[in-house]
Amino acid sequence: YSILRELLSFMTPDFLKIDIKLAQQAENPVKLQEIRHIVEDGHAVGCSVIAEGVETENQHKLLEQAGVDLFQGYYFGKPEAVKA
């Protein structure tokens, strides 16, 4: 039982976001294991897990295999100006 899971159980958020700095290190086996633990802890308390900063197909694949639910990043599209 991790400290993160304990904190999440008190806060009961709907979403848990994996920061760009960690998500972009998904190709590092040590960091990917950290991501897996975060995902497990989030799912254990009912959170959907989002990874931000996904820029490559390989990052997306690894994060998806780690159990991440939702993704943000340039891999899916660059930001565009919206006309009001």
Biopython code that builds the backbone (N, CA, C, O; Angstrom):
import numpy as np
from Bio.PDB.StructureBuilder import StructureBuilder

atoms = [
    (1, "TYR", "N", (0.861, -1.186, 0.000)),
    (1, "TYR", "CA", (0.000, 0.000, 0.000)),
    (1, "TYR", "C", (0.892, 1.228, 0.000)),
    (1, "TYR", "O", (1.731, 1.382, 0.887)),
    (2, "SER", "N", (0.723, 2.103, -0.982)),
    (2, "SER", "CA", (1.628, 3.239, -1.128)),
    (2, "SER", "C", (1.069, 4.504, -0.491)),
    (2, "SER", "O", (-0.127, 4.614, -0.221)),
    (3, "ILE", "N", (1.962, 5.449, -0.261)),
    (3, "ILE", "CA", (1.574, 6.758, 0.266)),
    (3, "ILE", "C", (0.663, 7.462, -0.739)),
    (3, "ILE", "O", (-0.305, 8.113, -0.347)),
    (4, "LEU", "N", (0.968, 7.335, -2.032)),
    (4, "LEU", "CA", (0.128, 7.956, -3.060)),
    (4, "LEU", "C", (-1.301, 7.420, -2.983)),
    (4, "LEU", "O", (-2.259, 8.192, -3.025)),
    (5, "ARG", "N", (-1.440, 6.116, -2.871)),
    (5, "ARG", "CA", (-2.779, 5.522, -2.803)),
    (5, "ARG", "C", (-3.518, 6.026, -1.562)),
    (5, "ARG", "O", (-4.718, 6.295, -1.618)),
    (6, "GLU", "N", (-2.816, 6.149, -0.464)),
    (6, "GLU", "CA", (-3.434, 6.656, 0.761)),
    (6, "GLU", "C", (-3.912, 8.097, 0.577)),
    (6, "GLU", "O", (-5.026, 8.442, 0.970)),
    (7, "LEU", "N", (-3.061, 8.938, -0.025)),
    (7, "LEU", "CA", (-3.457, 10.327, -0.278)),
    (7, "LEU", "C", (-4.649, 10.409, -1.219)),
    (7, "LEU", "O", (-5.577, 11.183, -0.984)),
    (8, "LEU", "N", (-4.625, 9.618, -2.274)),
    (8, "LEU", "CA", (-5.722, 9.630, -3.242)),
    (8, "LEU", "C", (-7.029, 9.186, -2.611)),
    (8, "LEU", "O", (-8.094, 9.693, -2.965)),
    (9, "SER", "N", (-6.958, 8.249, -1.684)),
    (9, "SER", "CA", (-8.182, 7.769, -1.051)),
    (9, "SER", "C", (-8.830, 8.854, -0.193)),
    (9, "SER", "O", (-10.046, 8.851, -0.004)),
    (10, "PHE", "N", (-8.026, 9.781, 0.327)),
    (10, "PHE", "CA", (-8.575, 10.891, 1.113)),
    (10, "PHE", "C", (-9.156, 11.977, 0.218)),
    (10, "PHE", "O", (-10.161, 12.600, 0.562)),
    (11, "MET", "N", (-8.525, 12.204, -0.930)),
    (11, "MET", "CA", (-8.946, 13.289, -1.819)),
    (11, "MET", "C", (-10.043, 12.856, -2.787)),
    (11, "MET", "O", (-10.841, 13.690, -3.216)),
    (12, "THR", "N", (-10.099, 11.614, -3.130)),
    (12, "THR", "CA", (-11.038, 11.024, -4.088)),
    (12, "THR", "C", (-11.213, 11.818, -5.387)),
    (12, "THR", "O", (-12.332, 12.201, -5.730)),
    (13, "PRO", "N", (-10.108, 12.069, -6.115)),
    (13, "PRO", "CA", (-10.236, 12.760, -7.404)),
    (13, "PRO", "C", (-10.792, 11.821, -8.469)),
    (13, "PRO", "O", (-10.729, 10.599, -8.337)),
    (14, "ASP", "N", (-11.334, 12.414, -9.520)),
    (14, "ASP", "CA", (-11.817, 11.633, -10.660)),
    (14, "ASP", "C", (-10.684, 11.303, -11.622)),
    (14, "ASP", "O", (-10.704, 10.271, -12.292)),
    (15, "PHE", "N", (-9.689, 12.199, -11.683)),
    (15, "PHE", "CA", (-8.583, 12.045, -12.617)),
    (15, "PHE", "C", (-7.254, 12.208, -11.899)),
    (15, "PHE", "O", (-7.143, 12.936, -10.913)),
    (16, "LEU", "N", (-6.254, 11.514, -12.415)),
    (16, "LEU", "CA", (-4.881, 11.639, -11.951)),
    (16, "LEU", "C", (-4.033, 11.848, -13.199)),
    (16, "LEU", "O", (-4.089, 11.046, -14.132)),
    (17, "LYS", "N", (-3.247, 12.922, -13.220)),
    (17, "LYS", "CA", (-2.468, 13.251, -14.417)),
    (17, "LYS", "C", (-0.993, 12.964, -14.188)),
    (17, "LYS", "O", (-0.404, 13.389, -13.194)),
    (18, "ILE", "N", (-0.411, 12.234, -15.133)),
    (18, "ILE", "CA", (1.024, 11.989, -15.119)),
    (18, "ILE", "C", (1.675, 13.137, -15.866)),
    (18, "ILE", "O", (1.386, 13.373, -17.040)),
    (19, "ASP", "N", (2.549, 13.844, -15.184)),
    (19, "ASP", "CA", (3.208, 15.029, -15.711)),
    (19, "ASP", "C", (4.042, 14.711, -16.948)),
    (19, "ASP", "O", (4.559, 13.605, -17.104)),
    (20, "ILE", "N", (4.158, 15.702, -17.816)),
    (20, "ILE", "CA", (4.935, 15.575, -19.048)),
    (20, "ILE", "C", (6.362, 15.083, -18.789)),
    (20, "ILE", "O", (6.895, 14.279, -19.553)),
    (21, "LYS", "N", (6.972, 15.570, -17.710)),
    (21, "LYS", "CA", (8.369, 15.185, -17.422)),
    (21, "LYS", "C", (8.508, 13.688, -17.188)),
    (21, "LYS", "O", (9.513, 13.090, -17.575)),
    (22, "LEU", "N", (7.520, 13.086, -16.567)),
    (22, "LEU", "CA", (7.559, 11.644, -16.331)),
    (22, "LEU", "C", (7.055, 10.880, -17.554)),
    (22, "LEU", "O", (7.660, 9.884, -17.950)),
    (23, "ALA", "N", (5.973, 11.326, -18.147)),
    (23, "ALA", "CA", (5.399, 10.625, -19.306)),
    (23, "ALA", "C", (6.407, 10.505, -20.447)),
    (23, "ALA", "O", (6.448, 9.488, -21.138)),
    (24, "GLN", "N", (7.216, 11.539, -20.641)),
    (24, "GLN", "CA", (8.189, 11.511, -21.741)),
    (24, "GLN", "C", (9.386, 10.617, -21.447)),
    (24, "GLN", "O", (10.247, 10.432, -22.307)),
    (25, "GLN", "N", (9.447, 10.066, -20.249)),
    (25, "GLN", "CA", (10.510, 9.131, -19.907)),
    (25, "GLN", "C", (10.020, 7.681, -19.911)),
    (25, "GLN", "O", (10.667, 6.800, -19.346)),
    (26, "ALA", "N", (8.884, 7.444, -20.544)),
    (26, "ALA", "CA", (8.279, 6.113, -20.551)),
    (26, "ALA", "C", (9.195, 5.056, -21.171)),
    (26, "ALA", "O", (9.044, 3.870, -20.878)),
    (27, "GLU", "N", (10.127, 5.456, -22.010)),
    (27, "GLU", "CA", (11.033, 4.489, -22.636)),
    (27, "GLU", "C", (12.134, 4.023, -21.687)),
    (27, "GLU", "O", (12.857, 3.073, -21.989)),
    (28, "ASN", "N", (12.260, 4.686, -20.549)),
    (28, "ASN", "CA", (13.207, 4.286, -19.514)),
    (28, "ASN", "C", (12.506, 3.248, -18.631)),
    (28, "ASN", "O", (11.488, 3.563, -18.014)),
    (29, "PRO", "N", (13.028, 2.014, -18.557)),
    (29, "PRO", "CA", (12.346, 0.952, -17.803)),
    (29, "PRO", "C", (12.067, 1.297, -16.333)),
    (29, "PRO", "O", (11.033, 0.900, -15.796)),
    (30, "VAL", "N", (12.954, 2.013, -15.694)),
    (30, "VAL", "CA", (12.752, 2.395, -14.296)),
    (30, "VAL", "C", (11.592, 3.375, -14.185)),
    (30, "VAL", "O", (10.740, 3.241, -13.306)),
    (31, "LYS", "N", (11.561, 4.362, -15.078)),
    (31, "LYS", "CA", (10.480, 5.349, -15.068)),
    (31, "LYS", "C", (9.151, 4.716, -15.463)),
    (31, "LYS", "O", (8.109, 5.081, -14.920)),
    (32, "LEU", "N", (9.176, 3.773, -16.400)),
    (32, "LEU", "CA", (7.959, 3.096, -16.808)),
    (32, "LEU", "C", (7.376, 2.309, -15.635)),
    (32, "LEU", "O", (6.158, 2.253, -15.469)),
    (33, "GLN", "N", (8.230, 1.710, -14.834)),
    (33, "GLN", "CA", (7.748, 0.991, -13.650)),
    (33, "GLN", "C", (7.103, 1.966, -12.662)),
    (33, "GLN", "O", (6.085, 1.645, -12.049)),
    (34, "GLU", "N", (7.694, 3.158, -12.505)),
    (34, "GLU", "CA", (7.085, 4.182, -11.647)),
    (34, "GLU", "C", (5.694, 4.552, -12.165)),
    (34, "GLU", "O", (4.746, 4.697, -11.393)),
    (35, "ILE", "N", (5.595, 4.700, -13.480)),
    (35, "ILE", "CA", (4.305, 5.035, -14.094)),
    (35, "ILE", "C", (3.294, 3.929, -13.820)),
    (35, "ILE", "O", (2.142, 4.209, -13.489)),
    (36, "ARG", "N", (3.715, 2.683, -13.953)),
    (36, "ARG", "CA", (2.809, 1.560, -13.675)),
    (36, "ARG", "C", (2.279, 1.612, -12.240)),
    (36, "ARG", "O", (1.096, 1.373, -11.999)),
    (37, "HIS", "N", (3.163, 1.926, -11.297)),
    (37, "HIS", "CA", (2.742, 2.030, -9.893)),
    (37, "HIS", "C", (1.736, 3.164, -9.702)),
    (37, "HIS", "O", (0.757, 3.015, -8.971)),
    (38, "ILE", "N", (1.978, 4.284, -10.354)),
    (38, "ILE", "CA", (1.052, 5.426, -10.260)),
    (38, "ILE", "C", (-0.310, 5.035, -10.831)),
    (38, "ILE", "O", (-1.349, 5.325, -10.238)),
    (39, "VAL", "N", (-0.294, 4.376, -11.986)),
    (39, "VAL", "CA", (-1.544, 3.943, -12.620)),
    (39, "VAL", "C", (-2.291, 2.970, -11.703)),
    (39, "VAL", "O", (-3.497, 3.109, -11.503)),
    (40, "GLU", "N", (-1.592, 2.008, -11.158)),
    (40, "GLU", "CA", (-2.217, 1.033, -10.251)),
    (40, "GLU", "C", (-2.848, 1.729, -9.051)),
    (40, "GLU", "O", (-3.975, 1.416, -8.665)),
    (41, "ASP", "N", (-2.120, 2.668, -8.466)),
    (41, "ASP", "CA", (-2.638, 3.395, -7.306)),
    (41, "ASP", "C", (-3.862, 4.221, -7.686)),
    (41, "ASP", "O", (-4.845, 4.255, -6.947)),
    (42, "GLY", "N", (-3.803, 4.882, -8.827)),
    (42, "GLY", "CA", (-4.938, 5.671, -9.285)),
    (42, "GLY", "C", (-6.162, 4.819, -9.536)),
    (42, "GLY", "O", (-7.263, 5.155, -9.102)),
    (43, "HIS", "N", (-5.969, 3.712, -10.240)),
    (43, "HIS", "CA", (-7.088, 2.821, -10.541)),
    (43, "HIS", "C", (-7.666, 2.198, -9.265)),
    (43, "HIS", "O", (-8.872, 1.965, -9.174)),
    (44, "ALA", "N", (-6.811, 1.934, -8.294)),
    (44, "ALA", "CA", (-7.270, 1.308, -7.047)),
    (44, "ALA", "C", (-8.271, 2.179, -6.303)),
    (44, "ALA", "O", (-9.101, 1.667, -5.552)),
    (45, "VAL", "N", (-8.198, 3.496, -6.506)),
    (45, "VAL", "CA", (-9.141, 4.393, -5.823)),
    (45, "VAL", "C", (-10.161, 4.988, -6.794)),
    (45, "VAL", "O", (-10.882, 5.923, -6.447)),
    (46, "GLY", "N", (-10.218, 4.442, -8.012)),
    (46, "GLY", "CA", (-11.255, 4.839, -8.962)),
    (46, "GLY", "C", (-10.929, 6.016, -9.857)),
    (46, "GLY", "O", (-11.834, 6.598, -10.453)),
    (47, "CYS", "N", (-9.666, 6.380, -9.967)),
    (47, "CYS", "CA", (-9.265, 7.493, -10.837)),
    (47, "CYS", "C", (-9.042, 7.007, -12.270)),
    (47, "CYS", "O", (-8.610, 5.876, -12.496)),
    (48, "SER", "N", (-9.342, 7.872, -13.220)),
    (48, "SER", "CA", (-8.875, 7.692, -14.590)),
    (48, "SER", "C", (-7.522, 8.379, -14.658)),
    (48, "SER", "O", (-7.345, 9.462, -14.100)),
    (49, "VAL", "N", (-6.569, 7.759, -15.334)),
    (49, "VAL", "CA", (-5.212, 8.292, -15.388)),
    (49, "VAL", "C", (-4.936, 8.889, -16.764)),
    (49, "VAL", "O", (-5.161, 8.254, -17.795)),
    (50, "ILE", "N", (-4.443, 10.128, -16.754)),
    (50, "ILE", "CA", (-4.120, 10.871, -17.971)),
    (50, "ILE", "C", (-2.607, 11.055, -18.043)),
    (50, "ILE", "O", (-1.973, 11.372, -17.036)),
    (51, "ALA", "N", (-2.029, 10.859, -19.222)),
    (51, "ALA", "CA", (-0.614, 11.167, -19.439)),
    (51, "ALA", "C", (-0.533, 12.372, -20.361)),
    (51, "ALA", "O", (-1.127, 12.377, -21.439)),
    (52, "GLU", "N", (0.197, 13.384, -19.940)),
    (52, "GLU", "CA", (0.354, 14.567, -20.789)),
    (52, "GLU", "C", (1.732, 14.562, -21.437)),
    (52, "GLU", "O", (2.673, 13.962, -20.917)),
    (53, "GLY", "N", (1.840, 15.231, -22.569)),
    (53, "GLY", "CA", (3.123, 15.360, -23.250)),
    (53, "GLY", "C", (3.504, 14.156, -24.089)),
    (53, "GLY", "O", (4.690, 13.933, -24.333)),
    (54, "VAL", "N", (2.538, 13.379, -24.536)),
    (54, "VAL", "CA", (2.830, 12.209, -25.362)),
    (54, "VAL", "C", (3.154, 12.704, -26.772)),
    (54, "VAL", "O", (2.320, 13.321, -27.434)),
    (55, "GLU", "N", (4.372, 12.426, -27.214)),
    (55, "GLU", "CA", (4.830, 12.983, -28.493)),
    (55, "GLU", "C", (5.163, 11.942, -29.543)),
    (55, "GLU", "O", (5.308, 12.283, -30.717)),
    (56, "THR", "N", (5.289, 10.679, -29.152)),
    (56, "THR", "CA", (5.651, 9.653, -30.143)),
    (56, "THR", "C", (4.726, 8.449, -30.032)),
    (56, "THR", "O", (4.069, 8.235, -29.013)),
    (57, "GLU", "N", (4.694, 7.676, -31.098)),
    (57, "GLU", "CA", (3.900, 6.449, -31.111)),
    (57, "GLU", "C", (4.395, 5.480, -30.042)),
    (57, "GLU", "O", (3.596, 4.828, -29.371)),
    (58, "ASN", "N", (5.709, 5.388, -29.888)),
    (58, "ASN", "CA", (6.262, 4.467, -28.895)),
    (58, "ASN", "C", (5.882, 4.881, -27.470)),
    (58, "ASN", "O", (5.536, 4.028, -26.652)),
    (59, "GLN", "N", (5.944, 6.181, -27.168)),
    (59, "GLN", "CA", (5.513, 6.644, -25.844)),
    (59, "GLN", "C", (4.053, 6.270, -25.612)),
    (59, "GLN", "O", (3.695, 5.770, -24.545)),
    (60, "HIS", "N", (3.221, 6.513, -26.607)),
    (60, "HIS", "CA", (1.806, 6.181, -26.484)),
    (60, "HIS", "C", (1.612, 4.691, -26.222)),
    (60, "HIS", "O", (0.845, 4.306, -25.340)),
    (61, "LYS", "N", (2.300, 3.864, -26.981)),
    (61, "LYS", "CA", (2.175, 2.414, -26.830)),
    (61, "LYS", "C", (2.592, 1.967, -25.431)),
    (61, "LYS", "O", (1.886, 1.186, -24.793)),
    (62, "LEU", "N", (3.725, 2.453, -24.958)),
    (62, "LEU", "CA", (4.223, 2.062, -23.640)),
    (62, "LEU", "C", (3.287, 2.524, -22.522)),
    (62, "LEU", "O", (3.013, 1.776, -21.583)),
    (63, "LEU", "N", (2.807, 3.744, -22.630)),
    (63, "LEU", "CA", (1.898, 4.276, -21.615)),
    (63, "LEU", "C", (0.561, 3.540, -21.629)),
    (63, "LEU", "O", (-0.026, 3.280, -20.578)),
    (64, "GLU", "N", (0.092, 3.210, -22.815)),
    (64, "GLU", "CA", (-1.149, 2.457, -22.928)),
    (64, "GLU", "C", (-0.993, 1.065, -22.303)),
    (64, "GLU", "O", (-1.880, 0.592, -21.593)),
    (65, "GLN", "N", (0.140, 0.421, -22.574)),
    (65, "GLN", "CA", (0.411, -0.889, -21.987)),
    (65, "GLN", "C", (0.559, -0.808, -20.469)),
    (65, "GLN", "O", (0.291, -1.780, -19.762)),
    (66, "ALA", "N", (0.985, 0.350, -19.973)),
    (66, "ALA", "CA", (1.122, 0.555, -18.525)),
    (66, "ALA", "C", (-0.229, 0.801, -17.863)),
    (66, "ALA", "O", (-0.325, 0.842, -16.637)),
    (67, "GLY", "N", (-1.277, 0.966, -18.678)),
    (67, "GLY", "CA", (-2.616, 1.118, -18.139)),
    (67, "GLY", "C", (-3.179, 2.514, -18.142)),
    (67, "GLY", "O", (-4.275, 2.740, -17.627)),
    (68, "VAL", "N", (-2.444, 3.471, -18.718)),
    (68, "VAL", "CA", (-2.942, 4.846, -18.790)),
    (68, "VAL", "C", (-4.231, 4.861, -19.603)),
    (68, "VAL", "O", (-4.344, 4.182, -20.624)),
    (69, "ASP", "N", (-5.203, 5.646, -19.136)),
    (69, "ASP", "CA", (-6.528, 5.672, -19.752)),
    (69, "ASP", "C", (-6.684, 6.727, -20.846)),
    (69, "ASP", "O", (-7.303, 6.470, -21.878)),
    (70, "LEU", "N", (-6.122, 7.908, -20.615)),
    (70, "LEU", "CA", (-6.303, 9.048, -21.518)),
    (70, "LEU", "C", (-4.948, 9.687, -21.807)),
    (70, "LEU", "O", (-4.012, 9.583, -21.014)),
    (71, "PHE", "N", (-4.864, 10.357, -22.971)),
    (71, "PHE", "CA", (-3.578, 10.891, -23.421)),
    (71, "PHE", "C", (-3.737, 12.303, -23.971)),
    (71, "PHE", "O", (-4.767, 12.652, -24.547)),
    (72, "GLN", "N", (-2.687, 13.111, -23.778)),
    (72, "GLN", "CA", (-2.599, 14.441, -24.365)),
    (72, "GLN", "C", (-1.211, 14.569, -24.965)),
    (72, "GLN", "O", (-0.253, 13.994, -24.446)),
    (73, "GLY", "N", (-1.095, 15.310, -26.042)),
    (73, "GLY", "CA", (0.232, 15.575, -26.576)),
    (73, "GLY", "C", (0.261, 15.749, -28.077)),
    (73, "GLY", "O", (-0.720, 15.496, -28.776)),
    (74, "TYR", "N", (1.413, 16.189, -28.555)),
    (74, "TYR", "CA", (1.611, 16.467, -29.976)),
    (74, "TYR", "C", (1.443, 15.230, -30.849)),
    (74, "TYR", "O", (1.176, 15.363, -32.043)),
    (75, "TYR", "N", (1.592, 14.038, -30.293)),
    (75, "TYR", "CA", (1.379, 12.826, -31.087)),
    (75, "TYR", "C", (-0.041, 12.815, -31.666)),
    (75, "TYR", "O", (-0.272, 12.278, -32.749)),
    (76, "PHE", "N", (-0.972, 13.402, -30.948)),
    (76, "PHE", "CA", (-2.373, 13.406, -31.356)),
    (76, "PHE", "C", (-2.757, 14.655, -32.127)),
    (76, "PHE", "O", (-3.775, 14.669, -32.820)),
    (77, "GLY", "N", (-1.966, 15.689, -32.015)),
    (77, "GLY", "CA", (-2.247, 16.934, -32.754)),
    (77, "GLY", "C", (-1.658, 18.128, -32.037)),
    (77, "GLY", "O", (-1.607, 18.181, -30.808)),
    (78, "LYS", "N", (-1.216, 19.084, -32.835)),
    (78, "LYS", "CA", (-0.668, 20.315, -32.274)),
    (78, "LYS", "C", (-1.806, 21.269, -31.942)),
    (78, "LYS", "O", (-2.860, 21.234, -32.578)),
    (79, "PRO", "N", (-1.591, 22.119, -30.945)),
    (79, "PRO", "CA", (-2.622, 23.091, -30.591)),
    (79, "PRO", "C", (-2.922, 24.007, -31.776)),
    (79, "PRO", "O", (-2.029, 24.360, -32.547)),
    (80, "GLU", "N", (-4.164, 24.377, -31.905)),
    (80, "GLU", "CA", (-4.580, 25.282, -32.966)),
    (80, "GLU", "C", (-5.331, 26.461, -32.352)),
    (80, "GLU", "O", (-6.029, 26.323, -31.348)),
    (81, "ALA", "N", (-5.168, 27.627, -32.985)),
    (81, "ALA", "CA", (-5.897, 28.804, -32.536)),
    (81, "ALA", "C", (-7.374, 28.612, -32.845)),
    (81, "ALA", "O", (-7.741, 28.054, -33.879)),
    (82, "VAL", "N", (-8.200, 29.074, -31.947)),
    (82, "VAL", "CA", (-9.644, 28.983, -32.123)),
    (82, "VAL", "C", (-10.162, 30.383, -32.380)),
    (82, "VAL", "O", (-9.879, 31.315, -31.628)),
    (83, "LYS", "N", (-10.930, 30.520, -33.460)),
    (83, "LYS", "CA", (-11.520, 31.823, -33.774)),
    (83, "LYS", "C", (-12.779, 31.993, -32.966)),
    (83, "LYS", "O", (-13.644, 31.118, -32.933)),
    (84, "ALA", "N", (-12.869, 33.139, -32.313)),
    (84, "ALA", "CA", (-14.047, 33.403, -31.467)),
    (84, "ALA", "C", (-15.198, 33.951, -32.273)),
    (84, "ALA", "O", (-16.263, 34.227, -31.721)),
]
sb = StructureBuilder()
sb.init_structure("model")
sb.init_model(0)
sb.init_chain("A")
sb.init_seg("    ")
for serial, (resi, resn, name, xyz) in enumerate(atoms, 1):
    if name == "N":
        sb.init_residue(resn, " ", resi, " ")
    sb.init_atom(name, np.array(xyz, "f"), 0.0, 1.0, " ", f" {name:<3s}", serial, name[0])
structure = sb.get_structure()
